[in-house]
């Protein structure tokens, strides 16, 4: 089977439920861990591997975690996607390592979403107003790049 077909098969077969709950905002969401748990059986079925890599980048004086996830078949990468999440300057109750880890988890989730064609545009964590008039945009500065075939 061609690599493009494998990616399409995995995207079509993947069911990644929103296994997490935000009681404050009253919504369900999926984490990177939820996505990885759901995709692992499909990776095994299609003899593929998923590799994730974080890189620290500075843009406009701010530090971002750039996560790239790559899908490989027979040890050859053939598709990838990247996402960025900005590190918060400070986060109450977190040390610097936890802040970086949080940004890494966030960017990994969105890189996985992009690669695996998971649509989160209607997720409450994106549209939740938290009692305000306008939707709250993600605070970590998420931006994803287009999927690329290698």
C-alpha positions, 0 to 999 in steps of 0.5 A: 500500500502506498504511504499516502494511502496508509496515512489516509487509512489511519486518519479515517480509522482513528477515533480519539475521544475526548477523555479529559474533563475541564470542570471549571469551563464545563467541557470535555477535551482530548490530550496528546496522550488520548490521541497517542493511546488511540493511534497506537493500535492503528500504527501497529496494524499498518506497520508504522511508527510515529516519532515526535521531536521538540525544538526550542525556537525564539520568535520576536523575543519569545520562546516557543516549543516547536513540535514536529511529529513524523509518520514512518513506514518501514523506517522511512518517514513519509509525512509530518506536521509541526505546531508551536506553543509559546512558553508562558513568562510565568505560571502560578504554581509551576517551575520553569521545567513544568512551563516548558513541559506544558507548552510541549504537550500543547504543541504535540497535541496540535501537531498530532491533530494536524498530521492525523486530521483531527478537527478541534475547531469546535472544541470548547477549549478553543471557543469557550467564553468563560463568561466573556462576550468574545471567544478566548483564543489559546493563550500559548500562541498555537500555530500549526504548519501544513502537513508535508509529505517527505 
